[in-house]
Amino acid sequence: MNNIKNVAIVDDHLLFRKGLTSLFQFFVGYRVTLEASNGKEFIQKLESTNIPDVVLLDISMPEMDGFETASWLQHHHPTVKVLALSTMESEMAIIRMIRQGAKGYVLKDADPEELKRALEEVIHFGYFFNDLITHRVMKALTGNLNDSERSVESLSPREIEFLKHACSEMTYGEIADLMCVSPRTVEGYRNSLCEKLGLKTRTGLAIYAIKNGFVPV
């Protein structure tokens, strides 16, 4: 019984929440100990004797959304693993959730096996990585890249400036305006950084920037 992991489900759709709770009957080693329709209700129900190991957290919810709830957990219960569960596929939503402390991100249309794998990897390895976030990026997050791979000595000041802006919610066009360069130049910064750091997406660049202290979390 000591190996049983407690899970909380925070989602404003009752039918989805109940369906997910029923699914956990087939997940050996896990049990749902808390349900809530939003972050505010979740915090009200949370007790020091009932802190879950993992929170499956929806992003879009009334009163207190997933971003706010993840941030609250990061400050008050940093050992709790947050696994974002959402229909949102945008890079900005992923980046923002990671900055707020989420350790994984699963789409709601994922099959049960992927959800089970996400739970296991978040608990045993600290993060869950799938096609949205590559294995290499997650290695960077957990500090397993060697010094040469993590080196920022080859990055120009303008590339570093772009790297910081990549963590924001600005579009590439807005970043170009802010940096007083053309959109094509911004694309050049992105491509150069991806090549130097061995990354493929803006999400990967943002996670690298957060991990290596270019932007505060």
VENTAFEN-V744039 format. One record per residue. RES is the residue in one letter. PSI is psi in whole degrees, 0 to 359 (NA if undefined). Layout:
res:RES psi:PSI
res:RES psi:PSI
This chain:
res:M psi:333
res:N psi:341
res:N psi:357
res:I psi:130
res:K psi:130
res:N psi:135
res:V psi:137
res:A psi:142
res:I psi:120
res:V psi:107
res:D psi:139
res:D psi:354
res:H psi:108
res:L psi:315
res:L psi:317
res:F psi:317
res:R psi:316
res:K psi:322
res:G psi:320
res:L psi:320
res:T psi:319
res:S psi:323
res:L psi:327
res:F psi:348
res:Q psi:337
res:F psi:0
res:F psi:99
res:V psi:131
res:G psi:4
res:Y psi:149
res:R psi:141
res:V psi:120
res:T psi:351
res:L psi:137
res:E psi:146
res:A psi:155
res:S psi:349
res:N psi:174
res:G psi:322
res:K psi:314
res:E psi:321
res:F psi:313
res:I psi:322
res:Q psi:326
res:K psi:340
res:L psi:130
res:E psi:152
res:S psi:336
res:T psi:359
res:N psi:39
res:I psi:123
res:P psi:159
res:D psi:323
res:V psi:142
res:V psi:120
res:L psi:113
res:L psi:117
res:D psi:155
res:I psi:308
res:S psi:106
res:M psi:153
res:P psi:161
res:E psi:305
res:M psi:109
res:D psi:183
res:G psi:325
res:F psi:311
res:E psi:319
res:T psi:318
res:A psi:320
res:S psi:318
res:W psi:316
res:L psi:321
res:Q psi:324
res:H psi:326
res:H psi:330
res:H psi:69
res:P psi:343
res:T psi:346
res:V psi:130
res:K psi:125
res:V psi:124
res:L psi:107
res:A psi:133
res:L psi:110
res:S psi:166
res:T psi:354
res:M psi:123
res:E psi:359
res:S psi:143
res:E psi:323
res:M psi:323
res:A psi:319
res:I psi:311
res:I psi:315
res:R psi:319
res:M psi:320
res:I psi:320
res:R psi:333
res:Q psi:2
res:G psi:359
res:A psi:141
res:K psi:355
res:G psi:166
res:Y psi:118
res:V psi:135
res:L psi:149
res:K psi:342
res:D psi:10
res:A psi:152
res:D psi:160
res:P psi:326
res:E psi:324
res:E psi:320
res:L psi:317
res:K psi:317
res:R psi:321
res:A psi:315
res:L psi:313
res:E psi:318
res:E psi:324
res:V psi:319
res:I psi:316
res:H psi:331
res:F psi:349
res:G psi:336
res:Y psi:157
res:F psi:128
res:F psi:135
res:N psi:209
res:D psi:338
res:L psi:324
res:I psi:115
res:T psi:161
res:H psi:322
res:R psi:319
res:V psi:318
res:M psi:328
res:K psi:322
res:A psi:321
res:L psi:322
res:T psi:5
res:G psi:26
res:N psi:3
res:L psi:148
res:N psi:172
res:D psi:321
res:S psi:325
res:E psi:328
res:R psi:354
res:S psi:138
res:V psi:7
res:E psi:332
res:S psi:354
res:L psi:135
res:S psi:161
res:P psi:322
res:R psi:325
res:E psi:320
res:I psi:321
res:E psi:315
res:F psi:320
res:L psi:319
res:K psi:317
res:H psi:333
res:A psi:340
res:C psi:355
res:S psi:183
res:E psi:12
res:M psi:149
res:T psi:167
res:Y psi:326
res:G psi:319
res:E psi:323
res:I psi:319
res:A psi:316
res:D psi:317
res:L psi:323
res:M psi:358
res:C psi:43
res:V psi:173
res:S psi:157
res:P psi:326
res:R psi:323
res:T psi:320
res:V psi:319
res:E psi:325
res:G psi:318
res:Y psi:314
res:R psi:312
res:N psi:320
res:S psi:316
res:L psi:317
res:C psi:320
res:E psi:316
res:K psi:324
res:L psi:355
res:G psi:33
res:L psi:171
res:K psi:337
res:T psi:166
res:R psi:325
res:T psi:314
res:G psi:318
res:L psi:317
res:A psi:317
res:I psi:319
res:Y psi:315
res:A psi:319
res:I psi:312
res:K psi:322
res:N psi:14
res:G psi:17
res:F psi:333
res:V psi:146
res:P psi:151
res:V psi:NA
